Amino acid sequence: MSLIIGATGAALLLIGWIIETYYTITAKKHELGLHISTMFFVGTVLLTVYSWMRGDPVFLFLNAAIAVFEFIYIGSFFVKRRRAARHY
């Protein structure tokens, strides 16, 4: 079960990076979209659970920290959207 969780988390991160790299190259912009950030967040949460199940404290700390920062980044999308809605 832990292997499925870890592999799913890694696959989400890999797919997200591939999609984002493609968009960055074709559109020449360097801003993560909400859907990519959500994939990264879910992927890192799954990898955090995986590392906890495996008993790897270094990997656990690393992925938990990344998940927190990604959560903050996702939250900034909603703050920007809310501020933009007030200006109309």
PyMOL commands that set and color helices and strands:
alter all, ss='L'
color gray80, all
select helices_A, chain A and resi 2-27+34-54+57-86
alter helices_A, ss='H'
color red, helices_A
deselect
rebuild
show_as cartoon
